[in-house]
Amino acid sequence: MFMERITPDSVILTPVVALADQLEAEMSGLEDAFRQTGETLASAIDTIDGMARGVADIRRSLSPETAGAAVERLRQVAYRLTALPVIQRRRAVEVETLTGRARELRRLLEEVGTILKLLGIYGMNIKIASSGEAAFFNFVVGMDEKLASGRQELHHIEKELDQFGQVVSEVQKADRSLAAECQRAGDALPTELTSNANALQEHVEAVMRMTDEADGVMRTVQGEVARILGAIQIGDSVRQRAEHGITILRRIAAHDAGEMTVPVYASAHMARLVAAQLEAMAADFGQEINAIVPSLERLGPLADTLRMLLEANGGDDGRILVELETGIAKLGHVTDQLCQADAQLAELTGFVGQTLADLTSGLARIQNIAVNVQDISTNTQLLCRRHGTLGRAVAVIAKEVAPCASRLDQLSIAVGQLIGVLAAIDLVQDAGAADTRHVLSDALTVVRGACDSSGAAMARAGGQALRIAASLEATASDLAQQRGFVETLLLAGQSLSLYADHVAPPVDPDGGFSEADEESLRELMPWAARLYTMACERDIHAAFLRPGMAPMAAPVSAVTFDDDDDGLF
């Protein structure tokens, strides 16, 4: 990529301006290479930033709160199906207990109804025994109203108990169908679901570990690329310094006819100054380029490792998801029956809860009936005392009312105890009772979405890592070719020294320079100093000051930004 090779044998015959032209031509290739390298490295940093965001997306999609929770729900369903026979046996015992207690409750309520009927008969007998006495007649009318309210309450509860029997029958039927379906499916399907869920969990954990490792590799690559991106500023530094040298060479070269030429010894002095600058540039550039290129060469394989890491962890999820979906499909009939049983059980549970609430409020009314019957017995005896012979006939009947009130009180206590027993019965026997079909489908949807998004992100990141590896490899190769520019600078410096020695052999610093040479240097040296933008240039320049020349302070504008460049040397 270099143009014409500069050789010591040819430089004596080559004018200085031609040497400047050759340096300038070769500088353009250097500038293009470093500019392309800078753009490539900056693009690599942007790409790695995007990869880091992609890895963060993978971690979010496969986090314990998303895919992890879905996998746990799959395990819970599998566990529920495995434990279903035990749950059904426990529930059968609870349903049988519920049915038995309901029968006891019905018998108690039937006895309450019998007592109310008997009290109705007593009321009619009181009317007959009192021969229509208004006080007794009105009392019996009030008594009949209270008894009618009690009978209405019992009728309502009996209807609920009749419906309760139908609901229990449906639950038992659904449980039998579910048991038959589970027996037909066998234990293999829940075990397979558990195995697939465990495999999926292992895959998710492996991907999360991979993202940790990939994140570490990306940080290493990103940090190294950023460091190299800073180090390649040497290219711009060398370009500026070479331009300064070229400018000086063009100034001391023979100009067109009509322009004054620089005296020979002054020209040789400036040529030696430029030669010293070029040799210093060669040393600085060689040191930096020899550090940058190996760094780039190490980063290529590291980026390739990142690519292989990403690609190696993106393929298992597809197979696992297919197996999981197939297993869930095989469980379709079981889950359908399970959902039907859950629905029937939910209806029974809700009905039992409502019945218990009605019974609790009905119990208070039954207790009120017992109080009312006790009041009836007391009030009847009071009426009998106020009506002489007629009252004595009614008192015989009133004595039969008191035992009824006592029995009703006993029955209300027994009903209350039964309500407590019914409330303690656990019909569900399963904390995971839910719409199993939806749980499975929703969990599969969440996991599939997470795996799809993470797989796409890994494939995308793998392609990006491949491009980074290729670009870093190409960049290292391009910069490696620029090592030849070190030799170019050294040969140019040697050629300038040979040129200076040829046209003006070295003389003692205290003599040999003509007044014209000194006058020319008093103009050229400050002019050259004003070209410099870096401290290293000014340091070299100071060594070439002629006696009586004062060092020039660096321009203010040259100090503000380029201190960073100085730090490279």
C-alpha positions as CSV (number, residue, x, y, z in Angstrom):
1,M,0.0,0.0,0.0
2,F,3.1,2.3,0.2
3,M,4.1,4.2,-2.8
4,E,7.8,4.5,-3.6
5,R,10.3,3.1,-1.1
6,I,12.8,5.7,0.1
7,T,16.4,4.4,0.0
8,P,19.6,6.1,1.2
9,D,21.2,5.4,-2.2
10,S,18.6,7.4,-4.1
11,V,18.0,10.3,-1.7
12,I,21.2,12.2,-2.6
13,L,20.0,12.5,-6.1
14,T,16.5,13.3,-5.1
15,P,15.6,16.8,-4.2
16,V,14.2,17.5,-0.8
17,V,10.9,18.5,-2.2
18,A,10.6,15.1,-3.8
19,L,11.3,13.5,-0.5
20,A,8.5,15.6,1.1
21,D,6.2,14.5,-1.7
22,Q,7.0,10.8,-1.1
23,L,6.4,11.1,2.6
24,E,3.1,13.0,2.0
25,A,1.9,10.3,-0.4
26,E,2.7,7.5,2.1
27,M,1.0,9.5,4.9
28,S,-2.3,9.3,3.1
29,G,-2.4,5.5,3.3
30,L,-1.6,5.7,7.0
31,E,-4.3,8.2,7.7
32,D,-6.9,6.1,5.8
33,A,-5.9,2.9,7.7
34,F,-6.2,4.6,11.1
35,R,-9.4,6.3,10.3
36,Q,-10.9,3.0,9.2
37,T,-9.6,1.3,12.3
38,G,-11.2,4.0,14.5
39,E,-14.5,3.7,12.7
40,T,-14.4,-0.1,13.1
41,L,-13.6,0.0,16.8
42,A,-16.2,2.6,17.5
43,S,-18.7,0.5,15.6
44,A,-17.6,-2.6,17.6
45,I,-18.3,-0.7,20.9
46,D,-21.8,0.3,19.7
47,T,-22.4,-3.3,18.6
48,I,-21.3,-4.7,22.0
49,D,-23.6,-2.2,23.7
50,G,-26.4,-3.6,21.7
51,M,-25.4,-7.2,22.6
52,A,-25.3,-6.2,26.2
53,R,-28.9,-4.9,26.0
54,G,-29.8,-8.2,24.2
55,V,-28.3,-10.2,27.0
56,A,-30.2,-8.1,29.5
57,D,-33.4,-8.9,27.6
58,I,-32.6,-12.6,27.8
59,R,-32.2,-12.4,31.5
60,R,-35.5,-10.6,31.9
61,S,-37.4,-13.0,29.7
62,L,-36.0,-16.0,31.6
63,S,-36.1,-14.5,35.0
64,P,-37.6,-16.4,38.0
65,E,-40.5,-14.0,37.9
66,T,-41.5,-14.9,34.3
67,A,-40.2,-18.2,32.8
68,G,-39.2,-19.5,36.3
69,A,-42.7,-18.9,37.6
70,A,-44.3,-20.6,34.6
71,V,-42.0,-23.7,35.0
72,E,-43.0,-23.9,38.7
73,R,-46.7,-23.9,37.7
74,L,-46.0,-26.8,35.3
75,R,-44.4,-28.7,38.2
76,Q,-47.3,-27.9,40.5
77,V,-49.8,-29.3,37.9
78,A,-47.7,-32.4,37.5
79,Y,-47.5,-32.8,41.3
80,R,-51.3,-32.3,41.6
81,L,-51.9,-35.0,39.0
82,T,-49.5,-37.4,40.7
83,A,-51.2,-36.7,44.1
84,L,-54.7,-36.9,42.7
85,P,-55.6,-40.4,43.8
86,V,-54.7,-39.6,47.4
87,I,-56.6,-36.3,47.2
88,Q,-59.7,-38.1,45.8
89,R,-59.6,-40.7,48.6
90,R,-59.5,-37.9,51.2
91,R,-62.2,-36.0,49.5
92,A,-64.4,-39.1,49.3
93,V,-64.1,-39.5,53.0
94,E,-65.0,-35.8,53.5
95,V,-68.0,-36.0,51.1
96,E,-69.2,-39.1,52.9
97,T,-68.9,-37.3,56.3
98,L,-70.8,-34.3,54.8
99,T,-73.5,-36.6,53.5
100,G,-73.9,-38.3,56.9
101,R,-74.0,-35.0,58.8
102,A,-76.6,-33.7,56.3
103,R,-78.8,-36.7,57.0
104,E,-78.5,-36.1,60.7
105,L,-79.4,-32.5,60.1
106,R,-82.4,-33.5,58.1
107,R,-83.6,-35.9,60.9
108,L,-83.3,-33.1,63.4
109,L,-85.2,-30.7,61.2
110,E,-87.9,-33.3,60.6
111,E,-88.3,-33.6,64.4
112,V,-88.6,-29.8,64.6
113,G,-91.3,-30.0,62.0
114,T,-93.1,-32.8,63.9
115,I,-93.1,-30.7,67.1
116,L,-94.5,-27.7,65.1
117,K,-97.3,-29.9,63.8
118,L,-98.0,-31.2,67.2
119,L,-98.2,-27.6,68.5
120,G,-100.7,-26.8,65.8
121,I,-102.9,-29.7,67.0
122,Y,-102.6,-28.3,70.6
123,G,-103.7,-24.9,69.4
124,M,-106.8,-26.5,67.8
125,N,-107.5,-28.4,71.0
126,I,-107.2,-25.2,73.0
127,K,-109.8,-23.5,70.8
128,I,-112.2,-26.5,71.4
129,A,-111.5,-26.7,75.2
130,S,-112.1,-23.0,75.6
131,S,-115.5,-23.1,73.9
132,G,-114.5,-20.2,71.6
133,E,-113.6,-17.9,74.5
134,A,-112.2,-14.8,72.8
135,A,-109.1,-14.5,74.9
136,F,-108.1,-18.1,74.1
137,F,-109.1,-17.8,70.5
138,N,-107.0,-14.7,69.9
139,F,-104.1,-16.3,71.6
140,V,-104.2,-19.4,69.4
141,V,-104.4,-17.2,66.3
142,G,-101.2,-15.5,67.3
143,M,-99.7,-18.9,68.1
144,D,-100.6,-20.2,64.7
145,E,-98.9,-17.3,63.0
146,K,-95.6,-18.0,64.8
147,L,-95.8,-21.7,64.1
148,A,-96.5,-21.0,60.4
149,S,-93.4,-18.8,60.2
150,G,-91.3,-21.7,61.7
151,R,-92.8,-24.2,59.2
152,Q,-91.9,-21.9,56.3
153,E,-88.3,-21.7,57.6
154,L,-88.0,-25.5,57.8
155,H,-89.5,-25.9,54.3
156,H,-86.8,-23.5,52.9
157,I,-84.0,-25.4,54.6
158,E,-85.4,-28.8,53.4
159,K,-85.4,-27.6,49.8
160,E,-81.7,-26.6,50.1
161,L,-80.9,-30.0,51.6
162,D,-82.7,-31.7,48.6
163,Q,-80.5,-29.7,46.2
164,F,-77.5,-30.4,48.3
165,G,-77.9,-34.1,47.6
166,Q,-78.0,-33.5,43.8
167,V,-74.8,-31.5,43.9
168,V,-73.0,-34.1,46.0
169,S,-74.1,-36.7,43.5
170,E,-72.6,-34.7,40.6
171,V,-69.3,-34.2,42.5
172,Q,-69.0,-37.9,43.1
173,K,-69.8,-38.7,39.5
174,A,-67.1,-36.2,38.3
175,D,-64.6,-37.7,40.7
176,R,-65.3,-41.2,39.4
177,S,-64.8,-40.1,35.8
178,L,-61.6,-38.3,36.7
179,A,-60.3,-41.4,38.5
180,A,-61.1,-43.6,35.5
181,E,-59.3,-41.2,33.2
182,C,-56.2,-41.0,35.4
183,Q,-56.1,-44.8,35.7
184,R,-56.3,-45.0,31.9
185,A,-53.5,-42.4,31.4
186,G,-51.3,-44.0,34.0
187,D,-48.6,-42.4,36.1
188,A,-46.2,-41.9,33.1
189,L,-47.8,-38.7,31.8
190,P,-47.5,-36.7,35.1
191,T,-43.9,-38.0,35.4
192,E,-43.1,-37.0,31.8
193,L,-44.5,-33.5,32.5
194,T,-42.3,-33.2,35.6
195,S,-39.3,-34.4,33.6
196,N,-39.9,-31.9,30.8
197,A,-40.4,-29.1,33.3
198,N,-37.2,-30.0,35.1
199,A,-35.4,-30.1,31.7
200,L,-36.8,-26.7,30.9
201,Q,-35.7,-25.4,34.2
202,E,-32.2,-26.7,33.7
203,H,-32.1,-25.1,30.3
204,V,-33.2,-21.8,31.7
205,E,-30.6,-22.0,34.4
206,A,-27.9,-22.9,31.8
207,V,-28.9,-19.9,29.7
208,M,-28.7,-17.6,32.7
209,R,-25.2,-19.0,33.5
210,M,-24.3,-18.4,29.9
211,T,-25.4,-14.8,30.0
212,D,-23.3,-14.3,33.1
213,E,-20.3,-15.6,31.2
214,A,-21.1,-13.8,28.0
215,D,-21.6,-10.6,30.0
216,G,-18.1,-11.0,31.4
217,V,-16.6,-11.6,28.0
218,M,-18.4,-8.6,26.5
219,R,-17.1,-6.4,29.2
220,T,-13.6,-7.6,28.6
221,V,-13.9,-7.0,24.8
222,Q,-15.6,-3.7,25.3
223,G,-12.9,-2.4,27.7
224,E,-10.1,-3.6,25.5
225,V,-11.6,-2.1,22.4
226,A,-12.1,1.2,24.2
227,R,-8.5,1.2,25.4
228,I,-7.2,0.4,21.9
229,L,-9.5,3.1,20.4
230,G,-7.7,5.6,22.6
231,A,-4.3,4.2,21.8
232,I,-4.8,4.5,18.0
233,Q,-4.7,8.3,18.4
234,I,-1.0,7.6,17.7
235,G,-2.0,7.6,14.1
236,D,-3.3,11.1,14.2
237,S,-0.4,12.2,16.3
238,V,2.2,10.8,13.8
239,R,0.2,12.4,10.9
240,Q,0.4,15.8,12.5
241,R,4.1,15.5,13.3
242,A,4.9,14.2,9.8
243,E,2.9,17.1,8.3
244,H,5.0,19.5,10.3
245,G,8.2,17.9,9.1
246,I,6.9,17.9,5.5
247,T,6.1,21.6,5.8
248,I,9.6,22.4,7.0
249,L,11.1,20.3,4.1
250,R,9.1,22.2,1.5
251,R,10.2,25.5,3.1
252,I,14.0,24.6,2.9
253,A,13.7,23.0,-0.6
254,A,14.8,24.9,-3.6
255,H,11.9,27.0,-4.8
256,D,10.9,28.2,-8.3
257,A,13.3,30.5,-10.0
258,G,12.8,34.0,-8.6
259,E,12.4,32.9,-5.0
260,M,15.3,33.0,-2.5
261,T,16.7,29.7,-1.5
262,V,17.7,28.7,2.0
263,P,21.5,28.8,2.5
264,V,23.1,25.4,2.4
265,Y,24.2,25.1,6.0
266,A,20.8,26.4,7.3
267,S,19.1,24.0,5.0
268,A,21.2,21.1,6.3
269,H,20.5,22.2,9.9
270,M,16.8,22.1,9.3
271,A,17.1,18.8,7.5
272,R,18.8,17.3,10.5
273,L,16.1,18.7,12.7
274,V,13.4,17.1,10.6
275,A,15.4,13.8,10.6
276,A,15.5,13.8,14.4
277,Q,11.7,14.4,14.5
278,L,11.1,11.5,12.1
279,E,13.3,9.2,14.0
280,A,11.5,10.1,17.3
281,M,8.2,9.5,15.4
282,A,9.4,6.1,14.2
283,A,10.3,5.1,17.8
284,D,6.9,6.3,19.2
285,F,4.9,4.8,16.4
286,G,6.7,1.5,16.5
287,Q,6.2,1.1,20.2
288,E,2.5,1.9,20.0
289,I,1.7,-0.1,16.9
290,N,3.6,-3.1,18.3
291,A,1.3,-3.0,21.4
292,I,-2.0,-2.3,19.5
293,V,-1.8,-5.0,16.9
294,P,-1.2,-7.9,19.3
295,S,-4.1,-6.6,21.4
296,L,-6.4,-6.6,18.4
297,E,-5.2,-10.1,17.5
298,R,-6.1,-11.3,20.9
299,L,-9.6,-9.7,20.8
300,G,-10.6,-11.5,17.6
301,P,-10.5,-15.0,19.1
302,L,-12.2,-13.7,22.3
303,A,-15.1,-12.3,20.2
304,D,-15.2,-15.7,18.4
305,T,-15.4,-17.4,21.8
306,L,-18.4,-15.1,22.6
307,R,-20.1,-16.1,19.4
308,M,-19.6,-19.9,20.1
309,L,-20.8,-19.4,23.6
310,L,-24.1,-17.7,22.4
311,E,-24.7,-20.2,19.6
312,A,-24.1,-23.3,21.8
313,N,-26.8,-22.4,24.3
314,G,-29.7,-21.5,21.9
315,G,-30.8,-24.9,20.5
316,D,-32.1,-27.0,23.3
317,D,-35.2,-25.0,24.1
318,G,-36.9,-25.9,20.8
319,R,-36.7,-29.7,21.5
320,I,-37.7,-29.2,25.1
321,L,-40.7,-27.1,24.1
322,V,-41.9,-29.7,21.6
323,E,-41.7,-32.5,24.1
324,L,-43.4,-30.3,26.7
325,E,-46.2,-29.4,24.3
326,T,-46.6,-33.1,23.3
327,G,-46.8,-34.1,26.9
328,I,-49.5,-31.5,27.7
329,A,-51.5,-32.6,24.6
330,K,-51.4,-36.2,26.0
331,L,-52.9,-35.0,29.2
332,G,-55.8,-33.3,27.5
333,H,-58.5,-35.8,28.5
334,V,-57.2,-35.9,32.0
335,T,-57.1,-32.2,32.4
336,D,-60.6,-31.9,30.9
337,Q,-62.0,-34.3,33.5
338,L,-60.0,-32.6,36.2
339,C,-61.4,-29.2,35.2
340,Q,-65.0,-30.7,35.2
341,A,-64.4,-32.2,38.6
342,D,-63.0,-28.9,39.8
343,A,-66.0,-27.0,38.5
344,Q,-68.4,-29.5,40.2
345,L,-66.4,-29.3,43.4
346,A,-66.4,-25.5,43.3
347,E,-70.2,-25.6,42.9
348,L,-70.6,-27.9,45.8
349,T,-68.2,-25.8,47.9
350,G,-70.0,-22.7,47.1
351,F,-73.4,-24.3,47.8
352,V,-72.2,-25.7,51.1
353,G,-70.9,-22.3,52.1
354,Q,-74.3,-20.7,51.2
355,T,-76.2,-23.5,53.0
356,L,-74.1,-23.0,56.1
357,A,-74.8,-19.3,56.0
358,D,-78.5,-20.0,55.6
359,L,-78.4,-22.6,58.4
360,T,-76.7,-20.2,60.7
361,S,-79.3,-17.6,60.2
362,G,-82.0,-20.3,60.3
363,L,-80.6,-21.6,63.6
364,A,-81.4,-18.2,65.2
365,R,-84.9,-18.5,63.9
366,I,-85.3,-22.0,65.2
367,Q,-84.1,-20.8,68.6
368,N,-86.7,-18.1,68.4
369,I,-89.3,-20.7,67.7
370,A,-88.3,-22.5,70.9
371,V,-88.6,-19.2,72.8
372,N,-92.0,-18.5,71.3
373,V,-93.2,-22.0,72.2
374,Q,-92.0,-21.5,75.7
375,D,-93.9,-18.2,75.8
376,I,-97.0,-19.9,74.5
377,S,-96.8,-22.5,77.3
378,T,-96.4,-19.8,80.0
379,N,-99.1,-17.5,78.6
380,T,-101.5,-20.4,78.2
381,Q,-101.1,-21.3,81.9
382,L,-101.7,-17.6,82.9
383,L,-104.9,-17.5,80.9
384,C,-106.1,-20.7,82.5
385,R,-105.8,-19.2,86.0
386,R,-107.9,-16.2,85.1
387,H,-110.8,-18.2,83.6
388,G,-111.9,-20.6,86.4
389,T,-113.4,-23.9,85.3
390,L,-112.9,-23.1,81.6
391,G,-109.3,-22.4,82.3
392,R,-108.8,-25.7,84.1
393,A,-109.9,-27.6,81.0
394,V,-107.4,-25.7,78.9
395,A,-104.6,-26.1,81.4
396,V,-104.5,-29.8,80.7
397,I,-103.5,-29.0,77.1
398,A,-101.1,-26.2,78.1
399,K,-99.0,-28.6,80.2
400,E,-98.2,-30.6,77.0
401,V,-96.8,-27.4,75.3
402,A,-94.0,-27.0,77.8
403,P,-92.1,-30.2,77.0
404,C,-92.3,-29.2,73.3
405,A,-90.5,-25.9,74.0
406,S,-87.8,-27.8,76.0
407,R,-87.3,-30.3,73.1
408,L,-87.1,-27.5,70.5
409,D,-84.3,-25.9,72.6
410,Q,-82.4,-29.1,72.7
411,L,-82.8,-29.5,68.9
412,S,-81.6,-26.0,68.2
413,I,-78.4,-26.8,70.2
414,A,-77.9,-30.0,68.2
415,V,-78.4,-28.2,64.9
416,G,-75.8,-25.6,65.9
417,Q,-73.3,-28.4,66.7
418,L,-73.9,-30.0,63.3
419,I,-73.4,-26.6,61.6
420,G,-70.0,-26.4,63.3
421,V,-69.1,-29.9,62.1
422,L,-70.2,-29.1,58.5
423,A,-68.1,-25.9,58.5
424,A,-64.9,-27.8,59.4
425,I,-65.2,-30.3,56.5
426,D,-62.5,-29.7,53.8
427,L,-64.0,-30.6,50.5
428,V,-61.2,-29.2,48.3
429,Q,-58.2,-31.2,49.8
430,D,-56.0,-29.5,47.2
431,A,-54.5,-26.0,47.5
432,G,-53.8,-26.0,43.7
433,A,-57.3,-26.4,42.5
434,A,-57.6,-24.2,39.5
435,D,-58.4,-24.3,35.8
436,T,-55.6,-26.8,35.0
437,R,-56.1,-26.4,31.2
438,H,-55.5,-22.6,31.4
439,V,-52.6,-23.1,33.9
440,L,-50.8,-25.4,31.4
441,S,-51.5,-23.4,28.3
442,D,-50.6,-20.1,30.0
443,A,-47.4,-21.5,31.4
444,L,-46.5,-23.0,28.0
445,T,-47.2,-19.6,26.3
446,V,-45.0,-17.7,28.8
447,V,-42.2,-20.2,28.5
448,R,-42.4,-20.4,24.7
449,G,-42.4,-16.6,24.4
450,A,-39.4,-16.4,26.7
451,C,-37.5,-19.1,24.9
452,D,-38.3,-17.6,21.5
453,S,-37.3,-14.1,22.4
454,S,-34.1,-15.3,24.1
455,G,-33.3,-17.6,21.2
456,A,-33.7,-14.8,18.7
457,A,-31.6,-12.5,20.9
458,M,-28.8,-15.1,21.2
459,A,-28.9,-15.7,17.4
460,R,-28.7,-12.0,16.8
461,A,-25.9,-11.6,19.3
462,G,-24.1,-14.5,17.8
463,G,-24.2,-12.9,14.4
464,Q,-23.0,-9.6,15.9
465,A,-20.1,-11.4,17.6
466,L,-19.2,-13.1,14.3
467,R,-19.0,-9.7,12.6
468,I,-17.0,-8.2,15.5
469,A,-14.5,-11.0,15.3
470,A,-14.2,-10.6,11.5
471,S,-13.8,-6.9,11.7
472,L,-11.2,-7.0,14.5
473,E,-9.2,-9.6,12.6
474,A,-9.3,-7.4,9.4
475,T,-8.4,-4.4,11.5
476,A,-5.4,-6.1,13.1
477,S,-4.3,-7.2,9.6
478,D,-4.6,-3.6,8.3
479,L,-2.7,-2.1,11.2
480,A,0.0,-4.8,11.0
481,Q,0.7,-3.6,7.5
482,Q,1.3,-0.1,8.9
483,R,4.3,-1.4,10.8
484,G,6.2,-0.7,7.5
485,F,5.7,3.0,8.1
486,V,8.2,2.8,11.0
487,E,10.9,1.8,8.4
488,T,9.7,4.5,6.1
489,L,10.2,7.1,8.8
490,L,13.6,5.8,9.7
491,L,14.7,5.6,6.1
492,A,13.4,9.1,5.5
493,G,15.3,10.4,8.6
494,Q,18.5,8.6,7.4
495,S,18.1,10.0,3.9
496,L,17.7,13.5,5.3
497,S,20.8,13.0,7.4
498,L,22.8,11.7,4.4
499,Y,21.5,14.6,2.4
500,A,22.6,17.1,5.1
501,D,26.0,15.5,5.4
502,H,26.4,15.5,1.6
503,V,25.5,19.2,1.0
504,A,26.9,20.6,4.3
505,P,29.3,18.3,6.3
506,P,28.9,18.7,10.1
507,V,30.8,21.6,11.5
508,D,31.8,22.7,15.0
509,P,28.8,24.3,16.7
510,D,30.8,27.5,17.3
511,G,31.9,28.0,13.7
512,G,31.2,27.1,10.1
513,F,27.9,28.9,9.7
514,S,27.9,32.0,7.6
515,E,26.1,35.1,8.6
516,A,23.5,34.2,5.9
517,D,23.0,30.8,7.5
518,E,22.6,32.3,11.0
519,E,20.1,34.9,9.7
520,S,18.1,32.3,7.9
521,L,18.0,30.1,11.0
522,R,16.9,33.0,13.2
523,E,13.8,33.1,11.0
524,L,13.3,29.4,10.3
525,M,13.7,28.1,13.8
526,P,10.9,30.2,15.4
527,W,8.7,29.7,12.4
528,A,9.1,25.9,12.8
529,A,8.5,26.1,16.5
530,R,5.1,27.7,15.9
531,L,4.1,24.7,13.8
532,Y,4.4,22.2,16.7
533,T,1.4,21.0,18.6
534,M,3.1,18.6,20.9
535,A,5.6,18.8,23.7
536,C,7.8,16.1,22.3
537,E,8.3,18.1,19.1
538,R,9.3,21.2,21.1
539,D,11.8,19.1,23.2
540,I,13.5,17.9,20.0
541,H,13.5,21.3,18.5
542,A,15.2,22.8,21.6
543,A,18.2,20.6,21.0
544,F,18.8,22.3,17.6
545,L,18.6,25.9,18.8
546,R,21.7,27.9,17.7
547,P,23.7,29.8,20.3
548,G,21.9,32.9,21.3
549,M,18.5,31.5,20.4
550,A,15.9,31.6,23.3
551,P,13.5,28.7,23.5
552,M,10.0,29.7,22.5
553,A,7.1,29.1,24.9
554,A,4.4,26.8,23.5
555,P,1.4,28.6,22.1
556,V,-1.6,28.6,24.5
557,S,-3.8,27.0,21.9
558,A,-1.4,24.1,21.5
559,V,-1.5,23.2,25.2
560,T,-5.1,22.8,26.0
561,F,-6.0,19.5,24.2
562,D,-2.9,17.8,23.2
563,D,-1.6,17.0,26.7
564,D,-3.3,13.6,26.2
565,D,-1.2,13.1,23.1
566,D,1.9,13.9,25.0
567,G,1.1,11.2,27.5
568,L,1.4,8.6,24.7
569,F,5.1,9.4,24.4
